[in-house]
Amino acid sequence: MRTGIPASALLLLSLASCLYPANNASSAQPIGQQMPELAQYIVPRGEQFSIENFTFQNATAYAATSDSGTYAIFSKNATGGVSPVTDPGQIQLYLSAFYLSAGYDPLALKNLAMVHTGLSGIEGNRKSGEAECFRLMGMEGRPCNGDFELCKAYCIGTPFCNNFAYGGELGEFIRVIIEFENNTRNLDSAYRNESLAYSAVAANSTQDSVSSYLSAIGAINRAATKVSSSSLFYGYSFCFTPDYSLPSITTLQLSAQNAYRQNSPFLLLPMNAELIRNRTLEGMAAKAKFESALEAARQAAERQRKEAEQNLSSRLNAEKNDSKAIAPPAPRQPVSTELLAIAAAAVGLALLGILAYFAMKQHKAKGRKASEAFQKAEEDLGKKKR
């Protein structure tokens, strides 16, 4: 006969509050309590998250977020509680409203057009200064393309450059010329790449295309910084530093990065919606599985409790029936008057016998005393005769 709760059922029941401190959310609970309980199944265990409310179609909706992003979207249901949103299209609409409420701008990437225009405008500022430097090197209209001897011949062939060619270590200045030429070419290439990258963004603004464009702007900044720090200007003072517009490049780069930050959530909207959907479905499946196991354990415990009650009731009924089967002792009959008289006479006789016994005992004691006195008198008389 089983009277205990199965170990598995007891384990589930006793540990339920530890696994999920309050997982049985219902519409009767305040909404502020329901969402953290629901989100526990969706957000990875141990990760800190918060519930943020926002407005969607004139109604309040909720998002479970952490430093890693948004994990779930909740909307009010017909019963007054909340339910997770699982349709990808609906999630995108909710996310758009949430991003807007958080200060993100879906139109921020339009600022990239201004950035591109600004970069295109400053690209030519350096050309006149670079052309003057190349003229003094004897390389105006005839690049040496990294050929040491050719660059040396061009430089020696001009009176101004010739004075620098033999200064210091032999060939050192020629190497500076080659480096300067390469750096200007790298800067030209960086500007061309920026123009191509912007065309891709303008055609289709995606996470990849915008990221590539930001990288292209960064490449311009690095190339301009490198060529502007050439020893040609600071080591040899060979020519004036061309206008590389470094402050303007940096300002435009920061503007592009800010536009990306303001718009980045919208670039990932479809992907994020799909991730949220998958996480939510997995979380709700885990919730259903856990609660099913918990309910099964509860039912098993309830069955065991009822069996124990039935067993106890059966045992009590059996004991009651056994006590009825034992015959009770026959009741005493009332004592008749004759019996009472006989009993009284018997008691009287017994008392008389007792009295006679004590009287006889007393008489014998007196006889013994008289006999002893008589013997003593005879003994005294005999003594006198002698």
C-alpha positions as CSV (number, residue, x, y, z in Angstrom):
1,M,0.0,0.0,0.0
2,R,1.6,3.3,-1.1
3,T,1.2,6.2,1.2
4,G,4.1,8.6,0.2
5,I,4.5,11.2,-2.6
6,P,6.8,10.0,-5.4
7,A,10.3,11.4,-5.2
8,S,10.2,13.1,-8.6
9,A,6.9,14.8,-7.8
10,L,8.2,15.9,-4.4
11,L,11.4,17.3,-6.0
12,L,9.5,19.3,-8.6
13,L,7.1,20.7,-6.0
14,S,9.8,21.6,-3.5
15,L,12.2,23.1,-6.1
16,A,9.7,25.0,-8.2
17,S,10.2,28.3,-6.5
18,C,13.9,27.9,-6.8
19,L,13.9,27.2,-10.5
20,Y,11.5,30.0,-11.3
21,P,10.6,32.1,-8.3
22,A,7.2,33.1,-9.6
23,N,6.5,31.4,-12.9
24,N,2.7,31.0,-12.7
25,A,1.8,34.5,-13.9
26,S,-1.9,35.1,-14.4
27,S,-4.0,37.9,-15.5
28,A,-5.0,38.4,-11.9
29,Q,-1.4,39.6,-11.1
30,P,-0.3,43.2,-11.7
31,I,1.2,43.6,-15.1
32,G,4.4,44.8,-13.5
33,Q,4.8,41.3,-11.9
34,Q,3.7,39.3,-14.9
35,M,6.3,40.5,-17.3
36,P,9.4,39.7,-15.3
37,E,8.0,36.2,-14.6
38,L,7.4,35.7,-18.3
39,A,10.7,37.2,-19.3
40,Q,12.6,34.8,-17.1
41,Y,11.9,32.0,-19.6
42,I,13.1,34.1,-22.5
43,V,16.2,36.0,-21.2
44,P,19.2,33.8,-20.7
45,R,19.4,32.6,-17.1
46,G,21.6,34.8,-15.0
47,E,21.6,37.8,-17.3
48,Q,20.3,41.1,-15.8
49,F,17.4,42.6,-17.7
50,S,14.8,45.4,-17.3
51,I,11.2,45.9,-18.5
52,E,10.7,49.2,-20.4
53,N,7.3,50.4,-21.5
54,F,6.5,52.3,-24.6
55,T,3.5,53.4,-26.7
56,F,2.3,51.4,-29.7
57,Q,-0.9,52.4,-31.5
58,N,-2.1,54.4,-28.5
59,A,-1.6,51.5,-26.2
60,T,1.2,50.6,-23.7
61,A,3.5,47.8,-24.7
62,Y,6.6,46.4,-23.0
63,A,10.1,45.3,-23.9
64,A,12.5,43.1,-22.0
65,T,16.0,44.5,-22.6
66,S,19.5,44.1,-21.4
67,D,22.9,45.3,-22.5
68,S,22.9,42.6,-25.1
69,G,19.7,44.0,-26.8
70,T,16.0,43.4,-26.7
71,Y,14.8,39.9,-25.9
72,A,11.1,40.1,-25.9
73,I,8.1,42.3,-26.6
74,F,4.9,42.1,-24.6
75,S,1.4,43.5,-25.3
76,K,-1.7,43.7,-23.3
77,N,-4.2,40.9,-24.0
78,A,-8.0,40.7,-23.8
79,T,-8.0,39.5,-20.2
80,G,-6.2,42.5,-18.9
81,G,-2.8,40.7,-18.6
82,V,0.1,40.6,-21.0
83,S,1.3,38.2,-23.7
84,P,4.5,37.9,-25.6
85,V,4.4,39.0,-29.3
86,T,5.5,36.2,-31.5
87,D,4.5,37.2,-35.1
88,P,7.7,38.5,-36.9
89,G,5.8,41.3,-38.7
90,Q,4.1,42.5,-35.5
91,I,7.4,42.4,-33.7
92,Q,9.0,44.6,-36.3
93,L,6.2,47.2,-35.8
94,Y,6.5,47.0,-32.1
95,L,10.3,47.3,-32.3
96,S,10.1,50.4,-34.5
97,A,7.9,52.1,-32.0
98,F,10.2,51.0,-29.2
99,Y,13.3,52.4,-31.0
100,L,11.5,55.7,-31.7
101,S,10.6,56.0,-28.0
102,A,14.3,55.3,-27.1
103,G,15.4,58.3,-29.3
104,Y,16.6,56.4,-32.4
105,D,15.9,57.9,-35.8
106,P,15.0,55.8,-38.8
107,L,15.9,58.7,-41.1
108,A,19.3,59.4,-39.6
109,L,21.1,57.8,-42.5
110,K,20.1,60.7,-44.7
111,N,22.9,62.6,-43.1
112,L,25.3,60.4,-44.9
113,A,24.6,62.3,-48.1
114,M,25.8,65.5,-46.4
115,V,28.9,63.6,-45.2
116,H,29.7,62.4,-48.7
117,T,29.2,65.8,-50.2
118,G,31.5,67.3,-47.6
119,L,34.3,64.8,-48.3
120,S,33.9,65.3,-52.0
121,G,34.3,69.0,-51.4
122,I,37.5,68.9,-49.4
123,E,39.2,66.2,-51.6
124,G,40.5,68.8,-54.1
125,N,41.8,71.2,-51.4
126,R,45.2,69.4,-51.2
127,K,45.8,69.1,-54.9
128,S,47.4,72.5,-55.5
129,G,49.8,72.0,-52.6
130,E,50.8,68.5,-53.6
131,A,51.3,69.7,-57.2
132,E,53.7,72.3,-56.0
133,C,55.7,69.8,-54.0
134,F,55.9,67.4,-57.0
135,R,57.0,70.4,-59.2
136,L,59.9,71.1,-56.8
137,M,60.9,67.4,-57.0
138,G,60.9,67.5,-60.7
139,M,58.0,65.0,-60.8
140,E,55.3,67.3,-62.1
141,G,53.3,65.2,-64.6
142,R,55.8,62.4,-64.5
143,P,55.5,60.1,-61.4
144,C,58.4,57.8,-60.5
145,N,56.0,55.1,-59.2
146,G,58.4,54.0,-56.4
147,D,61.4,53.6,-58.7
148,F,64.4,54.8,-56.6
149,E,66.7,55.6,-59.5
150,L,64.0,57.4,-61.5
151,C,63.0,59.5,-58.5
152,K,66.6,60.3,-57.9
153,A,67.1,61.4,-61.5
154,Y,64.1,63.6,-61.4
155,C,65.2,65.2,-58.1
156,I,68.8,65.7,-59.2
157,G,67.6,67.3,-62.5
158,T,66.1,70.2,-60.6
159,P,68.2,72.8,-58.8
160,F,66.0,73.0,-55.7
161,C,65.6,69.3,-55.1
162,N,69.2,68.7,-56.0
163,N,70.3,70.6,-52.8
164,F,68.3,68.1,-50.7
165,A,69.2,65.0,-52.6
166,Y,72.8,64.9,-51.2
167,G,72.0,66.2,-47.8
168,G,72.3,63.7,-44.9
169,E,72.5,60.0,-45.6
170,L,72.8,59.1,-49.3
171,G,69.4,58.3,-50.7
172,E,67.5,59.2,-47.5
173,F,65.7,62.2,-49.1
174,I,64.8,60.1,-52.2
175,R,63.1,57.6,-50.0
176,V,61.1,60.4,-48.4
177,I,60.0,61.4,-51.9
178,I,58.9,57.9,-52.7
179,E,57.0,57.6,-49.4
180,F,55.2,60.9,-50.0
181,E,54.2,59.8,-53.5
182,N,52.9,56.5,-52.3
183,N,50.9,58.2,-49.5
184,T,49.3,60.6,-51.8
185,R,48.2,57.7,-54.0
186,N,46.8,55.9,-51.0
187,L,44.8,59.0,-50.1
188,D,43.5,59.2,-53.7
189,S,42.4,55.5,-53.5
190,A,40.7,56.1,-50.1
191,Y,38.6,58.9,-51.6
192,R,37.6,56.7,-54.5
193,N,36.6,53.9,-52.1
194,E,34.5,56.3,-50.1
195,S,32.6,57.4,-53.3
196,L,32.0,53.7,-54.2
197,A,30.9,52.8,-50.7
198,Y,28.5,55.7,-50.6
199,S,26.9,54.6,-53.8
200,A,26.2,51.2,-52.2
201,V,24.6,52.9,-49.2
202,A,22.5,55.1,-51.4
203,A,21.3,52.1,-53.4
204,N,20.5,49.9,-50.3
205,S,21.2,50.9,-46.7
206,T,22.0,47.7,-44.9
207,Q,24.2,46.9,-41.9
208,D,27.0,45.7,-44.2
209,S,26.8,48.7,-46.6
210,V,26.7,51.3,-43.9
211,S,29.6,49.6,-42.0
212,S,31.6,49.5,-45.2
213,Y,31.0,53.2,-45.7
214,L,32.1,54.1,-42.2
215,S,35.3,52.1,-42.7
216,A,35.9,54.0,-46.0
217,I,35.7,57.3,-44.2
218,G,38.1,56.0,-41.5
219,A,40.5,55.0,-44.2
220,I,40.5,58.6,-45.6
221,N,41.3,60.0,-42.2
222,R,44.2,57.6,-41.6
223,A,45.6,58.2,-45.1
224,A,45.3,62.0,-44.8
225,T,46.9,61.9,-41.3
226,K,49.8,59.8,-42.6
227,V,50.6,61.9,-45.6
228,S,50.3,65.2,-43.8
229,S,52.9,64.0,-41.3
230,S,55.5,63.4,-43.9
231,S,59.1,64.2,-43.2
232,L,59.0,66.2,-46.4
233,F,57.3,69.0,-44.4
234,Y,58.5,68.6,-40.8
235,G,62.0,67.1,-41.3
236,Y,63.2,68.9,-44.4
237,S,60.7,71.8,-44.8
238,F,60.9,71.0,-48.5
239,C,57.5,72.5,-49.4
240,F,54.4,73.8,-47.7
241,T,52.0,71.3,-46.2
242,P,49.0,70.9,-48.5
243,D,45.5,71.4,-47.2
244,Y,44.5,67.9,-46.1
245,S,41.5,69.3,-44.1
246,L,42.0,66.9,-41.2
247,P,39.6,68.7,-38.8
248,S,36.9,68.7,-41.5
249,I,37.5,65.0,-42.2
250,T,37.3,64.2,-38.5
251,T,34.1,66.2,-38.1
252,L,32.5,64.5,-41.0
253,Q,33.5,61.1,-39.8
254,L,32.0,61.8,-36.3
255,S,28.8,62.9,-38.1
256,A,28.6,59.7,-40.0
257,Q,29.2,57.6,-36.9
258,N,26.4,59.5,-35.1
259,A,24.0,58.9,-37.9
260,Y,24.8,55.2,-37.8
261,R,24.2,55.1,-34.0
262,Q,20.9,56.8,-34.3
263,N,19.8,54.5,-37.1
264,S,21.6,51.2,-36.3
265,P,18.6,49.4,-34.6
266,F,16.5,50.0,-37.7
267,L,19.2,48.5,-39.9
268,L,18.9,45.3,-37.9
269,L,15.1,45.4,-37.5
270,P,14.2,42.2,-39.5
271,M,17.0,40.2,-38.0
272,N,16.3,41.3,-34.5
273,A,12.6,40.6,-34.9
274,E,13.4,37.0,-36.0
275,L,15.7,36.6,-33.1
276,I,13.1,37.8,-30.7
277,R,10.5,35.5,-32.2
278,N,12.7,32.5,-31.9
279,R,13.8,33.3,-28.3
280,T,10.2,33.9,-27.3
281,L,8.9,30.7,-28.8
282,E,11.7,28.7,-27.1
283,G,11.0,30.5,-23.8
284,M,7.3,29.8,-23.9
285,A,7.9,26.2,-24.8
286,A,10.2,25.9,-21.8
287,K,7.6,27.5,-19.6
288,A,4.8,25.2,-20.9
289,K,7.1,22.2,-20.3
290,F,8.0,23.2,-16.8
291,E,4.5,24.0,-15.8
292,S,3.3,20.7,-17.3
293,A,5.8,18.8,-15.3
294,L,4.9,20.8,-12.2
295,E,1.2,20.1,-12.8
296,A,1.9,16.4,-13.2
297,A,3.8,16.4,-10.0
298,R,1.0,18.3,-8.2
299,Q,-1.6,15.8,-9.5
300,A,0.6,12.9,-8.4
301,A,0.9,14.4,-5.0
302,E,-2.9,15.0,-4.9
303,R,-3.6,11.4,-5.8
304,Q,-1.2,10.2,-3.1
305,R,-2.9,12.4,-0.6
306,K,-6.4,11.1,-1.5
307,E,-5.1,7.5,-1.4
308,A,-3.7,8.2,2.1
309,E,-7.0,9.6,3.2
310,Q,-8.9,6.7,1.8
311,N,-6.5,4.2,3.5
312,L,-6.9,6.0,6.8
313,S,-10.7,6.0,6.4
314,S,-10.8,2.3,5.6
315,R,-8.6,1.5,8.6
316,L,-10.8,3.5,10.9
317,N,-14.0,1.8,9.6
318,A,-12.4,-1.6,10.0
319,E,-11.5,-0.9,13.6
320,K,-15.0,0.3,14.3
321,N,-16.5,-2.9,12.8
322,D,-14.2,-5.1,14.8
323,S,-15.2,-3.4,18.1
324,K,-18.9,-4.1,17.3
325,A,-18.2,-7.8,16.9
326,I,-17.0,-8.3,20.5
327,A,-20.1,-9.3,22.8
328,P,-20.5,-6.9,25.7
329,P,-20.7,-8.4,29.3
330,A,-24.2,-9.4,30.6
331,P,-25.8,-6.8,32.8
332,R,-26.1,-7.6,36.5
333,Q,-29.5,-8.6,37.8
334,P,-30.9,-6.7,40.8
335,V,-30.4,-8.4,44.2
336,S,-33.6,-9.9,45.8
337,T,-34.7,-9.1,49.4
338,E,-34.3,-12.8,50.4
339,L,-30.7,-12.8,49.3
340,L,-30.1,-9.6,51.2
341,A,-31.6,-11.2,54.4
342,I,-29.4,-14.4,54.0
343,A,-26.4,-12.2,53.4
344,A,-27.2,-10.2,56.5
345,A,-27.7,-13.4,58.6
346,A,-24.4,-14.8,57.4
347,V,-22.7,-11.6,58.3
348,G,-24.3,-11.8,61.8
349,L,-23.2,-15.4,62.3
350,A,-19.7,-14.5,61.3
351,L,-19.6,-11.7,63.8
352,L,-20.9,-14.0,66.6
353,G,-18.3,-16.5,65.7
354,I,-15.6,-13.9,65.9
355,L,-16.9,-12.7,69.3
356,A,-17.0,-16.3,70.6
357,Y,-13.5,-16.9,69.4
358,F,-12.2,-13.9,71.3
359,A,-14.2,-14.8,74.4
360,M,-12.8,-18.3,74.4
361,K,-9.3,-17.0,73.9
362,Q,-9.8,-14.6,76.8
363,H,-11.2,-17.5,79.1
364,K,-8.2,-19.7,78.3
365,A,-5.9,-16.9,79.2
366,K,-7.6,-16.5,82.6
367,G,-7.4,-20.4,83.2
368,R,-3.7,-20.4,82.5
369,K,-3.2,-17.6,85.0
370,A,-5.3,-19.5,87.7
371,S,-3.4,-22.7,87.2
372,E,-0.1,-20.9,87.5
373,A,-1.3,-19.2,90.7
374,F,-2.4,-22.6,92.2
375,Q,1.0,-24.2,91.3
376,K,2.8,-21.4,93.0
377,A,0.6,-21.8,96.1
378,E,1.4,-25.5,96.4
379,E,5.0,-24.8,96.0
380,D,4.9,-22.3,98.8
381,L,3.0,-24.7,101.1
382,G,5.5,-27.5,100.6
383,K,8.3,-25.2,101.4
384,K,6.6,-24.3,104.7
385,K,6.2,-28.0,105.8
386,R,9.8,-28.6,105.3
